[in-house]
Every structure is written in C-alpha cells, then in structure tokens.
Amino acid sequence: MSERRPTLEDLARRIDQLLAVLGEVSEDLVDISKNLKSVVAATPAPASTAPVPSSLVTRIRSVADVRTIFPRELGDMLDFEEEDEYIIIKPRGFLGSENFAEIASRVRGAGGEYISAGRDSHFRVPRELK
C-alpha cells in the first residue's frame, strides 16, 4: 500500500489551516498580554522580597494534573503519556484548526509547547511546576 502524495490544492489547504491557527494563537497572545498587564498594574507590590524556599515552589505534575486543563470533549481527543521530564499529549486523530488552537492555548498556559515532528508531532508540558 503506497501513501498518496499531497496535491498542490492539499498543500494550499493545509497552509490556510495553519495560517488560521496562527491567527487565533496571535489573538490569544494579545488577549493574554492585555490581561497580564492589567493584573500587574492592579497588583500591589509584595510586602517582603525574601526569596521563597524552592521546596515550596516546585511541584511535580502527573497526567491527572495535566488532564484537568482540558474540558472533557477536548481531553477525549487526546492521549497522555508520562515521561521523566514531560507529560506528552498526542492527538488521537485529526483535531481541526479550532480544537488545535484551543489545545495549544491551554498547553501554553500550563507552561508547555507544541513539538512539530511530522507524524510524531505532540504537545508537551513540563512535569516540574515552578
């Protein structure tokens, strides 16, 4: 069984989908930036600048912790794997641009990132939470 080569139309359609996702990500980043700026402006300076002990800051996340950042309908589209340093999140099938953008936004909000690696593309969230 041979794999079919994508046509120019297929490639153009995929580029359009990626541009739509990037546009949504850009809009999300602008909104997040505005919200952060308003929170920082409204937050009073801390009374003490003493460093917080690292034992109080670091926490190790599990798959169960990372699952909670997704609503059920998105979580059901994903497989989660626990590795030493990361929780790996792989789609079970095609996500579409809206679902991809929503998942990417939630992963970034948890300190994670998207790893583009062809068929092995995935999201990853660090297990160590600081």
SULKA-V283562 format. One record per backbone hydrogen bond with DSSP energy under -0.5 kcal/mol. NH is the residue of the N-H (numbers start at 1). CO is the residue of the C=O. Records with the same first field share a line. If there is no record, write none. Layout:
NH->CO, CO
This chain:
11->7
12->8
13->9
14->10
15->11
16->12
17->13
18->14
19->15
20->16
21->17
22->18
23->19
24->20
25->21
26->22
27->23
28->24
29->25
30->26
31->27
32->28
33->29
34->30
35->31
36->32
37->33
38->34
39->35
40->36
41->37
42->38
43->39
44->42
56->53
57->53, 54
58->54
59->129
61->59, 127
66->62
67->63
68->64, 65
69->66
70->67
74->71
75->71
76->72
77->74
78->75
79->90
81->88
83->81, 86
87->125
88->81, 86
89->123
90->79, 88
92->77
99->95
100->96
101->97
102->98
103->99
104->100
105->101
106->102
107->103
108->104
109->105
110->106, 107
111->108
112->107
113->124
115->122
116->114
117->115
120->117
121->118
122->115
123->89
124->113
125->87
127->85
128->85
129->59, 127
130->128
